[in-house]
Amino acid sequence: MNRRMRVAYAVLACALVWQAPTIVAQDRDPIFSVDRSDPRPERTPRPRTEEELLEAKRRELLQEFDAETSLDHGESIHPKLMLTVKDNTVGVRYEEREAYLRILRLAQEVPLRKQQRYAAEIKMERRETTPAYKRRKKEDFPQFVDLFTHPEFYSGRPVTLHGVMRKLTKFEVGKNSLDLNEAYEGWVYTPDSQGNPAVVVFTSKDERLPISGDMQEEVRFTGYYFKMYGYDAQDTTRKAPLILAGEVEWIPHPYKAVYHGISRGWYALTALAFCIVCYIVWQVNRIEMPPRPASTIEPDFTHFPPREHPAPDPFHSQPLAETEDS
């Protein structure tokens, strides 16, 4: 009996020795146990701010969003791409830059005719679904007013505007992976904008359209509505629709359209024609001029000078009182 007990104790001791490293590892590994010797209490996570949430969305967009900016071949922007875009904010924020560049690139790739057709369809849809616009003619649709008052309907969708560009600047896009180097920013006033501008950013410019801070050039463009763009005015902070386009159509004024530079040949022909006309006028006047009538008075040259006017004697001095001057 004692022998059996000793064998059992020996087997139990061997088992404990074999299990000892595993037990020690479990005690040291934080996955299996918590170090109860740490006197510090567990910290509750701090709630993230709105900026941190937007940054998290941006990082998620960069990691999961593929190269497809539009789901319908350019008719509208991918809804997930617009998650980082926020209306009524000043400028383009850091978290909006990825969507800003992708839409600007898409505006280059989608043909202008397709964008114009999409914009016309959206305009017609808006007119048919709004009772206040049905009573108006198609050409009287207040595009700027509807865009300004209902921007959520146009989010990421193409829009066509026609107006006068008052300011145009050129800027560097910055480092990016979409091969976008330079872009232009124009401020356009439409007939129904009531003095409020629309901001258009585009990448292809007509060479005849000048870059100036004080201009009046008629333009037409179609692009994707991005957001309500906040800017600092003289009195307060205002907002304007920001549209990303590929190009802007410049509409020349009538006097600019018919004017062309005159070459030197035209100047020479004009001078020759003027000389010919002058010669013809001179010849006509010379032929039609009546002959000069003969003089009826026959002068007497037998005595010179005439007797009634005797010549003064140069050697005979006359007193001052006797001269004609006196």
KEKE-3310 file (N, C-alpha, C; in steps of 0.2 Angstrom, whole numbers, plus 5000, padded with zeros to 4 digits):
npx = (5004:5009:5019:5012:5006:5018:5022:5011:5012:5024:5021:5012:5020:5028:5019:5016:5028:5029:5019:5022:5029:5020:5009:5016:5019:5006:5002:5011:5008:4998:4987:4980:4978:4976:4987:4987:4994:4996:4993:4986:4970:4959:4958:4945:4940:4943:4930:4929:4932:4923:4932:4941:4933:4930:4943:4945:4936:4941:4953:4948:4942:4953:4959:4949:4941:4940:4947:4936:4927:4914:4899:4890:4896:4900:4888:4884:4893:4902:4893:4899:4911:4908:4906:4915:4914:4908:4896:4895:4907:4923:4934:4943:4944:4956:4952:4943:4951:4954:4942:4940:4951:4949:4936:4939:4948:4939:4930:4938:4940:4927:4917:4913:4900:4893:4892:4885:4872:4868:4867:4856:4846:4845:4841:4829:4822:4821:4813:4801:4797:4795:4783:4782:4791:4785:4777:4784:4794:4805:4818:4818:4821:4827:4842:4853:4847:4840:4850:4857:4848:4844:4855:4857:4851:4859:4871:4886:4882:4881:4880:4875:4880:4878:4885:4893:4911:4920:4932:4948:4959:4975:4982:4993:4990:4996:5005:5000:4993:4986:4991:4988:4992:4991:4978:4963:4953:4938:4926:4910:4895:4878:4863:4852:4858:4858:4869:4877:4891:4896:4908:4920:4931:4943:4952:4957:4960:4954:4964:4962:4955:4958:4968:4964:4961:4950:4938:4927:4920:4910:4904:4902:4899:4900:4899:4903:4894:4901:4901:4894:4903:4913:4918:4928:4921:4920:4911:4906:4907:4903:4894:4896:4891:4902:4909:4916:4925:4929:4933:4930:4919:4922:4913:4914:4912:4902:4909:4922:4922:4921:4932:4948:4966:4974:4983:4999:4997:4984:4984:4993:4985:4974:4980:4984:4971:4966:4974:4971:4958:4959:4966:4957:4947:4954:4956:4943:4938:4947:4944:4931:4933:4929:4936:4948:4942:4947:4957:4949:4955:4968:4984:4996:5011:5020:5026:5036:5041:5023:5016:5008:5013:5027:5044:5053:5068:5082:5094:5090:5085:5071:5061:5054:5041:5036:5035:5025:5023:5023)
npy = (4994:5006:5007:5009:5021:5029:5028:5035:5048:5051:5051:5062:5072:5073:5077:5089:5096:5095:5104:5116:5127:5131:5136:5147:5155:5158:5166:5177:5182:5194:5192:5181:5184:5198:5210:5211:5218:5231:5247:5257:5264:5259:5268:5278:5279:5294:5304:5307:5321:5332:5335:5325:5313:5316:5315:5302:5296:5301:5294:5281:5282:5283:5271:5261:5266:5264:5267:5272:5285:5289:5281:5280:5282:5296:5303:5307:5310:5298:5293:5289:5296:5309:5310:5316:5329:5345:5357:5375:5379:5388:5390:5375:5361:5351:5338:5337:5337:5325:5321:5333:5333:5322:5323:5335:5329:5320:5328:5332:5320:5316:5318:5335:5336:5326:5329:5341:5336:5328:5338:5345:5335:5334:5347:5347:5338:5344:5355:5348:5343:5353:5363:5377:5381:5375:5384:5393:5397:5386:5391:5401:5396:5397:5394:5397:5402:5391:5382:5389:5389:5376:5366:5353:5345:5345:5340:5334:5332:5337:5354:5368:5384:5401:5416:5432:5433:5440:5439:5431:5419:5410:5395:5384:5367:5358:5344:5329:5313:5312:5318:5332:5348:5363:5375:5384:5398:5405:5419:5420:5429:5427:5431:5429:5429:5440:5448:5439:5428:5414:5401:5394:5381:5376:5367:5368:5381:5394:5402:5415:5420:5431:5432:5440:5452:5461:5461:5458:5446:5436:5420:5402:5387:5370:5359:5349:5351:5355:5360:5372:5386:5395:5411:5426:5441:5459:5464:5453:5435:5426:5415:5404:5395:5381:5375:5362:5360:5355:5363:5380:5389:5402:5416:5427:5445:5455:5465:5461:5449:5452:5459:5460:5459:5471:5469:5474:5475:5479:5492:5498:5496:5504:5517:5519:5518:5530:5540:5538:5542:5555:5561:5558:5567:5579:5580:5581:5593:5601:5600:5605:5618:5635:5645:5659:5675:5688:5703:5719:5731:5740:5742:5756:5757:5766:5776:5774:5774:5776:5793:5798:5793:5797:5792:5792:5802:5795:5801:5813:5820:5819:5829:5823:5826:5827:5814:5799:5791:5799)
npz = (5000:5004:4994:4983:4985:4985:4972:4966:4971:4965:4952:4951:4955:4944:4934:4938:4937:4923:4919:4924:4916:4907:4915:4921:4910:4906:4917:4915:4902:4895:4888:4893:4906:4918:4924:4940:4949:4945:4950:4943:4938:4925:4910:4902:4885:4876:4869:4852:4842:4830:4819:4820:4818:4804:4799:4801:4792:4780:4780:4779:4767:4758:4760:4757:4746:4729:4712:4705:4702:4699:4698:4688:4675:4675:4677:4690:4705:4715:4729:4741:4740:4743:4756:4764:4762:4766:4767:4767:4773:4775:4761:4754:4764:4772:4774:4763:4752:4744:4738:4731:4722:4714:4709:4701:4692:4686:4679:4669:4661:4658:4643:4637:4631:4636:4649:4648:4643:4654:4664:4658:4659:4673:4676:4670:4677:4689:4686:4683:4695:4703:4708:4707:4696:4685:4679:4672:4657:4649:4646:4656:4668:4684:4687:4695:4707:4711:4713:4724:4734:4736:4738:4742:4733:4721:4724:4720:4707:4689:4683:4673:4670:4665:4662:4667:4669:4681:4688:4687:4691:4692:4699:4708:4710:4718:4726:4720:4716:4704:4692:4691:4689:4687:4689:4687:4694:4693:4695:4693:4688:4686:4677:4685:4698:4707:4711:4718:4718:4708:4710:4700:4696:4686:4673:4660:4649:4638:4626:4623:4634:4646:4661:4675:4688:4687:4676:4662:4655:4645:4648:4648:4656:4661:4675:4690:4704:4720:4733:4745:4745:4757:4759:4763:4764:4762:4772:4779:4781:4767:4756:4741:4727:4723:4709:4700:4685:4669:4658:4652:4642:4632:4627:4614:4613:4601:4595:4597:4590:4576:4574:4567:4565:4554:4539:4532:4518:4516:4521:4512:4500:4504:4505:4491:4485:4490:4485:4471:4470:4474:4463:4453:4457:4456:4442:4437:4442:4436:4423:4422:4426:4422:4409:4413:4412:4400:4404:4405:4407:4401:4404:4405:4399:4394:4401:4415:4432:4434:4431:4441:4452:4457:4458:4472:4476:4479:4484:4489:4504:4513:4524:4540:4542:4529:4524:4520:4530:4541)
capx = (5000:5014:5023:5007:5006:5024:5021:5006:5015:5029:5017:5009:5025:5031:5014:5016:5034:5028:5014:5024:5031:5013:5006:5020:5018:4999:5002:5014:5005:4992:4981:4977:4977:4978:4992:4983:4998:4996:4988:4982:4964:4958:4955:4939:4942:4940:4926:4932:4929:4921:4937:4944:4929:4931:4949:4945:4932:4945:4958:4944:4941:4959:4960:4944:4938:4944:4948:4930:4924:4907:4896:4886:4900:4900:4882:4885:4899:4901:4890:4904:4916:4905:4905:4920:4912:4904:4894:4896:4914:4928:4939:4943:4947:4961:4949:4940:4955:4954:4937:4941:4955:4946:4931:4942:4950:4933:4928:4943:4939:4920:4916:4908:4893:4889:4890:4879:4866:4866:4865:4850:4841:4844:4837:4822:4819:4820:4808:4795:4796:4794:4777:4784:4795:4782:4773:4789:4797:4811:4823:4818:4823:4832:4847:4857:4843:4838:4856:4859:4843:4843:4861:4858:4848:4864:4877:4890:4879:4883:4876:4877:4879:4880:4885:4899:4916:4923:4939:4951:4966:4978:4985:4996:4986:5000:5007:4995:4994:4982:4994:4985:4997:4988:4971:4960:4948:4934:4921:4905:4889:4873:4858:4848:4862:4857:4875:4880:4895:4897:4915:4921:4938:4944:4959:4958:4957:4954:4970:4959:4952:4963:4969:4964:4956:4945:4937:4920:4920:4904:4907:4897:4902:4896:4904:4900:4893:4905:4899:4893:4910:4913:4924:4928:4919:4922:4907:4905:4908:4898:4895:4895:4892:4908:4908:4922:4924:4935:4934:4925:4918:4922:4909:4917:4908:4902:4915:4928:4922:4922:4939:4954:4972:4974:4990:5002:4995:4978:4986:4995:4979:4970:4983:4984:4965:4965:4978:4968:4952:4961:4968:4951:4943:4957:4955:4936:4938:4951:4941:4925:4934:4929:4942:4948:4941:4953:4956:4947:4960:4975:4989:5000:5018:5025:5030:5037:5034:5017:5017:5004:5017:5034:5048:5057:5075:5086:5099:5087:5082:5065:5060:5050:5034:5034:5034:5019:5022:5021)
capy = (5000:5012:5007:5012:5029:5033:5029:5040:5054:5052:5053:5068:5077:5073:5080:5096:5099:5096:5109:5122:5132:5133:5140:5153:5159:5161:5171:5183:5184:5199:5189:5176:5187:5205:5211:5214:5222:5238:5251:5263:5262:5258:5274:5277:5282:5301:5305:5310:5328:5331:5335:5318:5309:5317:5313:5295:5295:5302:5288:5275:5283:5282:5264:5257:5268:5262:5273:5273:5291:5289:5274:5280:5285:5303:5307:5310:5308:5292:5295:5289:5301:5315:5310:5321:5336:5349:5364:5382:5380:5392:5386:5368:5359:5346:5331:5337:5338:5319:5321:5339:5332:5316:5326:5339:5324:5317:5333:5332:5314:5315:5323:5340:5335:5321:5333:5345:5332:5326:5344:5347:5331:5336:5353:5346:5334:5349:5359:5345:5341:5359:5367:5385:5381:5373:5389:5396:5394:5382:5396:5405:5392:5401:5389:5399:5403:5384:5379:5392:5388:5369:5363:5346:5341:5345:5337:5329:5332:5342:5360:5372:5391:5406:5423:5436:5432:5446:5438:5424:5418:5404:5393:5378:5362:5355:5338:5324:5307:5312:5322:5339:5353:5370:5375:5391:5399:5411:5421:5422:5432:5425:5436:5428:5428:5446:5451:5434:5425:5407:5400:5388:5379:5372:5365:5370:5388:5397:5407:5422:5422:5434:5431:5447:5453:5466:5459:5457:5442:5432:5413:5397:5381:5364:5356:5346:5355:5352:5362:5379:5388:5401:5416:5432:5447:5465:5465:5447:5429:5424:5409:5404:5388:5379:5370:5359:5359:5353:5369:5386:5391:5410:5419:5434:5450:5456:5469:5457:5443:5454:5463:5456:5463:5473:5468:5480:5476:5483:5499:5500:5497:5510:5523:5519:5520:5537:5544:5538:5546:5563:5562:5559:5573:5585:5580:5583:5600:5605:5600:5609:5625:5640:5649:5665:5681:5693:5709:5724:5737:5740:5746:5760:5755:5770:5779:5769:5772:5781:5800:5800:5791:5798:5788:5797:5803:5792:5806:5819:5818:5823:5830:5818:5828:5826:5807:5796:5788:5804)
capz = (5000:5004:4988:4978:4987:4983:4965:4964:4973:4960:4945:4952:4955:4937:4930:4940:4934:4916:4917:4927:4911:4904:4920:4922:4904:4906:4922:4912:4896:4897:4884:4897:4913:4919:4930:4946:4953:4942:4954:4940:4935:4918:4907:4898:4879:4876:4863:4846:4839:4823:4815:4821:4814:4797:4797:4801:4786:4775:4779:4777:4760:4755:4761:4754:4740:4723:4708:4702:4705:4697:4697:4682:4670:4675:4678:4696:4709:4720:4736:4747:4739:4745:4763:4768:4759:4771:4765:4771:4776:4771:4757:4754:4769:4771:4773:4757:4746:4740:4734:4727:4716:4710:4705:4696:4687:4682:4675:4663:4658:4655:4638:4639:4628:4641:4655:4647:4643:4661:4667:4655:4662:4680:4676:4668:4683:4694:4684:4683:4702:4707:4705:4705:4690:4679:4675:4668:4651:4650:4646:4661:4674:4688:4689:4701:4713:4714:4716:4730:4739:4737:4736:4743:4727:4716:4727:4716:4700:4684:4683:4668:4671:4660:4665:4666:4673:4684:4690:4685:4694:4691:4705:4708:4713:4724:4725:4720:4712:4698:4687:4691:4691:4687:4688:4687:4698:4691:4699:4688:4690:4681:4677:4691:4704:4711:4714:4721:4713:4708:4709:4695:4696:4679:4672:4653:4648:4631:4626:4622:4640:4650:4668:4677:4694:4685:4669:4661:4649:4645:4648:4649:4658:4665:4680:4695:4710:4725:4740:4746:4746:4761:4758:4767:4760:4765:4777:4783:4778:4762:4753:4734:4724:4720:4704:4697:4678:4665:4654:4652:4635:4632:4622:4613:4611:4594:4592:4597:4585:4570:4573:4565:4563:4547:4537:4529:4512:4516:4522:4505:4495:4506:4503:4484:4483:4492:4480:4465:4471:4474:4457:4449:4459:4454:4435:4436:4444:4431:4416:4423:4428:4417:4408:4416:4407:4399:4408:4401:4408:4397:4408:4401:4401:4391:4407:4421:4435:4432:4433:4447:4458:4455:4462:4477:4474:4485:4486:4492:4510:4515:4532:4543:4541:4522:4522:4520:4537:4546)
cpx = (5004:5018:5018:5006:5012:5024:5016:5009:5020:5026:5015:5014:5028:5026:5015:5022:5033:5024:5016:5026:5025:5010:5009:5019:5011:4999:5006:5011:4998:4986:4977:4975:4979:4982:4989:4987:4999:4991:4984:4976:4963:4955:4950:4941:4939:4936:4929:4928:4927:4926:4941:4940:4929:4938:4949:4941:4937:4950:4954:4943:4947:4960:4955:4941:4943:4944:4941:4926:4917:4905:4892:4889:4900:4894:4881:4891:4897:4898:4896:4910:4914:4904:4909:4919:4907:4902:4895:4902:4919:4933:4938:4947:4951:4957:4944:4944:4955:4948:4937:4945:4952:4940:4933:4945:4945:4930:4932:4941:4932:4919:4911:4901:4889:4887:4885:4872:4864:4864:4858:4844:4840:4840:4830:4818:4817:4814:4801:4793:4794:4788:4778:4787:4791:4778:4778:4791:4803:4817:4824:4819:4828:4837:4851:4853:4842:4844:4858:4854:4842:4849:4861:4855:4854:4870:4880:4887:4881:4878:4879:4875:4881:4880:4892:4905:4919:4930:4941:4958:4969:4982:4988:4992:4990:5002:5001:4997:4990:4984:4990:4990:4995:4981:4969:4954:4944:4928:4916:4898:4884:4868:4853:4851:4861:4863:4879:4884:4894:4905:4916:4929:4938:4951:4961:4955:4958:4960:4967:4956:4958:4963:4969:4959:4951:4943:4929:4920:4914:4907:4901:4901:4898:4901:4900:4900:4897:4902:4897:4900:4910:4919:4922:4926:4921:4918:4907:4908:4902:4899:4893:4895:4899:4907:4915:4921:4930:4938:4929:4925:4918:4918:4911:4911:4908:4907:4922:4928:4923:4929:4944:4960:4972:4982:4992:4999:4988:4979:4988:4990:4975:4973:4983:4977:4963:4968:4974:4961:4954:4963:4962:4947:4947:4956:4948:4936:4942:4948:4935:4926:4933:4935:4942:4947:4947:4952:4954:4951:4966:4980:4994:5007:5023:5029:5030:5042:5029:5019:5014:5008:5024:5038:5052:5064:5079:5091:5096:5083:5076:5064:5054:5042:5031:5033:5027:5018:5020:5014)
cpy = (5006:5013:5011:5019:5032:5033:5034:5047:5056:5054:5060:5074:5078:5078:5088:5100:5100:5102:5116:5128:5135:5138:5147:5157:5162:5167:5178:5186:5188:5196:5185:5179:5194:5205:5215:5219:5230:5242:5256:5260:5262:5265:5273:5281:5289:5301:5309:5316:5327:5331:5328:5313:5310:5315:5305:5292:5296:5296:5282:5276:5281:5274:5259:5259:5267:5268:5275:5279:5292:5282:5274:5284:5293:5307:5310:5307:5302:5295:5295:5294:5308:5315:5315:5328:5339:5356:5369:5382:5384:5388:5379:5365:5353:5339:5331:5337:5331:5320:5327:5337:5326:5319:5331:5335:5321:5322:5334:5326:5313:5320:5329:5339:5331:5325:5338:5342:5330:5332:5346:5342:5332:5342:5352:5342:5339:5353:5355:5343:5347:5363:5374:5386:5379:5378:5393:5393:5390:5386:5400:5402:5395:5396:5391:5399:5396:5381:5382:5390:5380:5365:5356:5342:5341:5342:5332:5328:5338:5348:5364:5379:5395:5413:5427:5434:5438:5445:5431:5424:5411:5402:5386:5373:5359:5348:5333:5318:5307:5316:5329:5344:5360:5370:5383:5392:5406:5412:5424:5424:5431:5431:5435:5427:5434:5448:5445:5430:5417:5406:5394:5387:5374:5371:5367:5377:5390:5402:5414:5425:5425:5432:5438:5447:5458:5465:5458:5453:5437:5424:5408:5391:5376:5360:5352:5350:5351:5354:5370:5382:5395:5405:5422:5438:5453:5466:5459:5441:5427:5417:5409:5397:5387:5374:5368:5357:5357:5359:5374:5388:5399:5412:5426:5439:5452:5460:5466:5451:5446:5458:5458:5461:5465:5473:5474:5481:5480:5490:5502:5501:5503:5516:5524:5521:5528:5542:5544:5542:5554:5565:5563:5565:5579:5586:5583:5590:5604:5605:5605:5616:5629:5644:5656:5671:5685:5700:5715:5731:5736:5744:5750:5760:5760:5774:5775:5773:5777:5788:5801:5797:5791:5795:5793:5797:5800:5796:5812:5817:5823:5824:5824:5820:5827:5819:5805:5793:5793:5807)
cpz = (5000:4998:4983:4979:4985:4976:4963:4965:4967:4953:4946:4952:4948:4933:4932:4937:4927:4914:4920:4922:4908:4909:4921:4916:4904:4911:4919:4906:4897:4893:4889:4904:4913:4925:4935:4950:4951:4946:4950:4937:4928:4915:4902:4891:4879:4869:4858:4844:4832:4818:4815:4817:4806:4795:4796:4794:4780:4774:4777:4770:4756:4755:4757:4747:4734:4718:4704:4705:4704:4696:4691:4676:4669:4676:4685:4700:4714:4726:4741:4746:4742:4753:4767:4766:4764:4768:4770:4776:4772:4768:4756:4759:4768:4770:4766:4751:4741:4735:4729:4721:4711:4706:4699:4690:4683:4677:4668:4658:4654:4649:4640:4637:4633:4647:4654:4646:4650:4665:4665:4658:4669:4680:4674:4674:4688:4693:4684:4690:4706:4704:4703:4699:4684:4675:4671:4662:4653:4650:4652:4668:4678:4691:4695:4707:4716:4717:4723:4735:4741:4735:4737:4737:4722:4718:4723:4709:4696:4684:4677:4670:4666:4663:4663:4671:4675:4686:4689:4687:4692:4697:4704:4712:4719:4722:4725:4715:4705:4692:4686:4693:4692:4686:4689:4691:4695:4695:4694:4691:4684:4682:4683:4698:4709:4715:4718:4716:4713:4706:4705:4695:4690:4678:4664:4651:4641:4631:4626:4629:4645:4657:4671:4683:4692:4677:4668:4654:4650:4644:4649:4651:4661:4669:4685:4701:4716:4732:4740:4749:4751:4759:4762:4763:4764:4772:4782:4779:4773:4759:4745:4732:4721:4715:4701:4690:4675:4661:4654:4645:4636:4626:4620:4612:4604:4591:4592:4592:4578:4569:4572:4563:4556:4545:4534:4521:4511:4517:4515:4500:4497:4504:4495:4481:4484:4487:4473:4465:4471:4467:4452:4451:4456:4446:4434:4437:4439:4425:4417:4425:4422:4416:4411:4411:4407:4403:4403:4402:4405:4401:4403:4404:4398:4396:4413:4426:4433:4435:4440:4453:4456:4460:4466:4475:4481:4488:4489:4498:4511:4522:4534:4542:4534:4520:4523:4527:4542:4545)
residu = (MET:ASN:ARG:ARG:MET:ARG:VAL:ALA:TYR:ALA:VAL:LEU:ALA:CYS:ALA:LEU:VAL:TRP:GLN:ALA:PRO:THR:ILE:VAL:ALA:GLN:ASP:ARG:ASP:PRO:ILE:PHE:SER:VAL:ASP:ARG:SER:ASP:PRO:ARG:PRO:GLU:ARG:THR:PRO:ARG:PRO:ARG:THR:GLU:GLU:GLU:LEU:LEU:GLU:ALA:LYS:ARG:ARG:GLU:LEU:LEU:GLN:GLU:PHE:ASP:ALA:GLU:THR:SER:LEU:ASP:HIS:GLY:GLU:SER:ILE:HIS:PRO:LYS:LEU:MET:LEU:THR:VAL:LYS:ASP:ASN:THR:VAL:GLY:VAL:ARG:TYR:GLU:GLU:ARG:GLU:ALA:TYR:LEU:ARG:ILE:LEU:ARG:LEU:ALA:GLN:GLU:VAL:PRO:LEU:ARG:LYS:GLN:GLN:ARG:TYR:ALA:ALA:GLU:ILE:LYS:MET:GLU:ARG:ARG:GLU:THR:THR:PRO:ALA:TYR:LYS:ARG:ARG:LYS:LYS:GLU:ASP:PHE:PRO:GLN:PHE:VAL:ASP:LEU:PHE:THR:HIS:PRO:GLU:PHE:TYR:SER:GLY:ARG:PRO:VAL:THR:LEU:HIS:GLY:VAL:MET:ARG:LYS:LEU:THR:LYS:PHE:GLU:VAL:GLY:LYS:ASN:SER:LEU:ASP:LEU:ASN:GLU:ALA:TYR:GLU:GLY:TRP:VAL:TYR:THR:PRO:ASP:SER:GLN:GLY:ASN:PRO:ALA:VAL:VAL:VAL:PHE:THR:SER:LYS:ASP:GLU:ARG:LEU:PRO:ILE:SER:GLY:ASP:MET:GLN:GLU:GLU:VAL:ARG:PHE:THR:GLY:TYR:TYR:PHE:LYS:MET:TYR:GLY:TYR:ASP:ALA:GLN:ASP:THR:THR:ARG:LYS:ALA:PRO:LEU:ILE:LEU:ALA:GLY:GLU:VAL:GLU:TRP:ILE:PRO:HIS:PRO:TYR:LYS:ALA:VAL:TYR:HIS:GLY:ILE:SER:ARG:GLY:TRP:TYR:ALA:LEU:THR:ALA:LEU:ALA:PHE:CYS:ILE:VAL:CYS:TYR:ILE:VAL:TRP:GLN:VAL:ASN:ARG:ILE:GLU:MET:PRO:PRO:ARG:PRO:ALA:SER:THR:ILE:GLU:PRO:ASP:PHE:THR:HIS:PHE:PRO:PRO:ARG:GLU:HIS:PRO:ALA:PRO:ASP:PRO:PHE:HIS:SER:GLN:PRO:LEU:ALA:GLU:THR:GLU:ASP:SER)
# end
